[in-house]
Amino acid sequence: MTDSAQKLKDKLFAHARELGFDAVRVTTPDAIAAAPERLAEYLRKGHHGDMGWMEAHADRRANPLQLWPDVQSIIMLGMSYAPDENPMDLLDEPDRGIISVYARGKDYHDILKGKLKQLAGAFAAQAGADVKVFVDTAPVMEKPLAAAAGLGWQGKNTMLVSRQHGSWLFLGSIFTSAPLPPDEPEPDHCGSCRRCVTACPTSAFPAPYQLDARRCLAYLSIEHKGHIPAEFRRPMANRIFGCDDCLAVCPWNKFAQSAREARFAARAETDNPPLDELLLLDDATFRLRFAGTPIKRTGRDRFIRNVLIAAGNSGDRNLIARVEPLLGDASPLVRAMAVWALRELTRDDVGETLRHRHLAREHDSDVRAEWRHMEEHAQ
């Protein structure tokens, strides 16, 4: 590499830090040679669940050159969203719904993409090169590329871990046709630690460095479009959007400083709100409350499905009056979980259970399936 390439890189790094990025490194498109085989094995085992988009563009996902043949360098950037508190503390407050740290502020896609476009535009003008910007919006394997660039390493929970920022880094990338000096990858510093693996409430890690998304509460509560399997409902506790347990227990978080970007901070609407408020949300009020956050993309019905599971786990019979009207909701996801929540809240009250059965739509297949499942497991 020439001195001019190194100077371009130095200017790029300085500009990235001015824009608020906490980490920036460079890798090459051929740096993740093992990715195709690992991805193929992951898909072969079905560990991606119903995330069909992972399979649809597997070739381009595993090889950056398939995505853009002209790419010579990949600039990986990270921005910290480290919280001020331990997100697991909210497990002791079952009347409130826990929202994953990443989703409590403004949607990070919008924030990072704006900054990346500004950075990439200035770099392209200086380098006379083409650029493409990605923030979780294309088949890019951001975590392996970030590890190859030296932003951190993929821990035993498969998430990127940084010595400076712990588990809390949003990632974005700039692909460029300009050749830049690559950085060295970061060695794995997990050692014998297994805290993330043992902390998982649903045993979603078949082995260290392997994740079965079908058992992961983050996947089930955000990506999964159907009914959440009964075996995972009680382990969800009051987690209503995502799960941070395997991130929060990482010892490397002790070095993480609180996020500098103010827009990542929790808003009043997303700061682990009371369940009784959330159970009243219709589609319009849901969209209004969560506008500009990642939660909105999941949609009201899946979100209320999760809130009903938290209500059922809360043991708070005061929520019954909020849950009952949802037996007649337009969404089958919501109706079925209202049945489950009411059964959990009235487990020792046969009269109440019969009354709720009368209120439910008996002709509804989803509701009938919930009653049948509960009766079978009550025997």
N, C-alpha and C positions, 0 to 999 in steps of 0.2 A: 504494500500500500504506500502511496506517496504522502509527502508532508501535507499536501493540499487536502487530501482525504482526511487526515487526522485533524487538521484545522477546522474542516467542515463539521466533523464529529464534535469537537470541543465547543464550537459555537452552538450546535444543536443541543448539546447537554445543558449549556448555560441558559439557553432560551427556555428549555423544558422546565428548568427549576424556577425561572422567573414566572412561568405560567402556573406554577403550583404543583407540578409533578414531584413526587417524593423519590422516585426511582426511575432511572433510564439506562438501558444497556442495548447493545447491538448483537445480533446473531445472523447466521446465514440460512438460506432456505433449505439447505441439505443437513441442517444440524439435528434434526429429529428423525434419523434414519430408522429407528426402531418403531416409530409411531404407526406405520401401516399395519404391521403384524399385531401390535397391541390393540389397536382399534378393531381390527378384524376379529380378534379373540373376544373382545368385549361384546361386540355385536352378536357373535356366534352364540355366546352364552345367554343372550337376551337381557343382559344387565342394563340396557338402556330403556327398558320398559316400553311405553308407547310413545317415546320421543322419536318418531319416524324420521324427523329431519336429520338425525345423526347418521342414519343409514342411507338416506337419499343421496347425499353428496360425500360418501365416505372417501372416495379417491381424492377429491379436492381437499377434504379436511385433513387427510393424512400427509399430503404433500403440497407445500405452498407453491411449488412450481406448476402444479396442476391448476391452481387457482389463478396464477398470473405468471406466465412463462418468463417475463422480463425482469422479475424481481431478483436483485442481487444482494440486497441487505434488508433485514427486518429489524426495525427499531421497536423494542418493547418498553412500554412505560407503565408505571404503577402510581396510583394515588391512594394514600392511606384513608381508610374510613374507620379507624380504630375508635371504639366507644369509650366513654368516660367510666363506665361501670361494667360489671360482669353481667352479661345478658342472662345468665342462668339464675340469677337471684330472683327473677320474676316467677320462677316455678313455685315459689312459696306464696304467691298471690293468685290463687285459682279463680278469683272473680275478674281478673284482667286477662286479656288475650296478648300473648307474646308475639310480636312481629320481629322478624329477623332484622338484625342491625342494618344490613345493606338496604332495606326497603323502607326505613323510617324517614328518610329525607327525600329530597328531589331525586328523580330518576337519574342514576349515575350515567346512563347511556347518553343523555342529553348534555350533561356537564362535560364528560370526557370527550365526547365527539366534537363539541365546540372548540375545546382547547386543542385537540389533536389537529383539527382542520387549520387552526391558526398557526400551529407549529409546523405542520407539513407544508403549508403554503409558503411560509418564509424560507423553509429549507429548500423547497423545489426551486425557488427563485435564485437562491445562492448557488445551488449545485447544478442548475440547469438540467434537472432530472425529473422523471415522472414519479408520482407518489400515489398511493391508495391508503385510505384510512379505514380501520376496522375497530369496532367496539361491540363484540358479541353479536354482530349483525351479519356474519358470513361464516362459511365453514373454515374457521381458523382454530387450530388447537393452541389456544393462548397459554395455557399452563405449561405444556411441554416446551413451547418456544420461550416463555419467560424463564424457565429453568435453564434452558440451553444458553440464554443470554446472560445468566448470572443474577437475575433479580431475586432468586431464591431457589428452593428445591421443592419437588412434590413430596409432601409428607405421607405418612402411612394412611391418612384419610384422603389421599389423592389431591388435596388442596395445596396451593402454593404457600410455602412458609418462608418468611424472610427473617434474617437475623436482626434487622433494624425495625421491621414493622409487624413482626409476628404473622398472624393469619389474615390480617385485615388490609388487603391491597386490591383495589379495582385495577383491572388490566385493560390496556388498549394497545394497538399496534399501528405502525406506519410501515407499509411496504414501499420500497423505493428501488428504482433502477440504478441508483448510484452505489458504487462499491465503497464500503466503509470498513474500517478495521473492526473485526468482531471482538467481543469480550469473552472471557473464560466463563464456563458454567460454574455454578456454586455447588460444592459437594453436599451430599446428604448429611445433615447434622441431627437426624432423629435419634441415632444410637439405639439403645435398647428400650427407649420410651415407647409405651403403647397406650398412653392416656386417651388419645383420640379414638382408638379402636374400642377400648373398654367403656368409654363414655356413651357410645351410641345406644339410645334407648330401644332400638329395634334390631340390633345386631346386623347392620347393613354392610359390614365389612367381612366378606368370606375369609379374607386373609389380609395382612398388612399390604397396603398399596393397591388394594382391589375394592371397588365399590359396586354393590348391587343396588342400582337406583330404585328397583321395585320395592325395596325395604326401607328406603331413605325418606324420612319425614319431610325433608325439603322438597324432594321430588313429588311425593304424594300430595302435599298441601298446595303446591304451586303448579306443577306441570301435569299431573294426572287429572284427566278429565272425567273419570267415572267415580263410582263409589269407592271410598277408602275401605280396604278389607277390614273386617271386624277385628282381626288380631292386632291391628296397629292403632285402633282408636283409643284405647286406654293409655298406651305409651305416649300418645300425642299430648296428653295432659292438657295444658292451656296454650299450646303452640298453635297459632291460627294462621301463620304465614311464614313458612320456612322453619329451619332449626339451626341453631348456632353451637350446639353442644360440642361437636368434635373440633370446632375452631376455638371455642372459648377456653377449653382445658389445656391448650398448647402452652408449654412452659416458655416458649419464645415470645409470648405476648407481653412478658414482663418488661421487654425492651421497647415496646410500641408506645409512641406518643399519641395523644388524642388527635383526631383528624383536624387538619388546618382549614379545610374547605367547609365554610359555614353552612353551605346548602346540603351537606350530608347529615347535619344534625336533625334529630327527631322533631317533627312538628307536633302540635297539640293533637291533631287528628290521628297520628300514627304512633304516639308514644305509649304503646301497650295499653290501649283504651279499655274501659269497663265492658264486659260482655253484654250487660243489659242495654247499653247504647247500640252496640253493633247488631243485635238481634232485631232491631227496628228498621234496619236499612232496606229500602227497596232499591230498584236499579238506579233511579235518578239520584237519590241521596247517596248511594254508594259511589257513583261517578263523581259527584260533587265533592265528597269528603276526600277521596283518594286521587283526585286529579293531579297529574304531574308526578305520581309515584309509581314504582313498579307494581304495586298492588292492583292498580286499575286494570292492567293487562290480563290479570287472571279472571276477572269478571265477578259480578256480584254473586252468582249462584254457587260457584266453587268456594268463594270466600265464606259465604253463610254456611255452607256445608261444614267448613272447618270450625266456625264459631259454634255451631250446634254441638259438635263433638266436644269442644272445650266446655260448653255449658253442661253437657251430660257428665263430664268428668269433675265438675266443680263441687258437686254435692250441695249446691245452693238451691233449695226448693223455691226460693223467691223468683227464680228464673222461669218457673213453670208457666206463669201467665204470659211471658214473652215468647216462649217456645210453642205453646198451644196453637196460636194463629197460623204458624208455619206448617201445620199439618195440611192446610189447604193451599199452600203456595203453588205457583204455576210451575215451578221447577221440580222434577222428580228427584234430583239430588237433594234438594232442601226438604221435601216431604219425607223421604226415607230417613234422613238424619234427624228430623224432628221426632219421628217415632223412636229412634234409638235414644235420643237425649231424654225424652220423657220416660222411657222405660228405666234408664239409669237413675233418674231423679226420683222415681216412685217405685223403686225396686221392691220395697217391703209393703206396698200399699196396693192390694189387689183391686180395690174399688176404683182407685185412680187409674190404674192400668186399663180396666174395662171401659172407663169413661173415655179415655184417650182413643181406645180402639173404635169406639162408636163415632168419635169425631173424625177419625181418619177416613180417607177414601178407600174403602175396602176393595173397590174394583181396580185400584191402581196396582200394577204388577210390582213396582218397586216397594211400595208399602207392604204388600202381602209378603214379599220376600223377607223384609225386615222382621215382621211379626213371626214368620215361620222360623227364621234363624234364632230369634230370641227364645221362642218356646222350646226349640230343640235343645238349646244350651241351658235352659232352666231346669230341665228334667234330670 
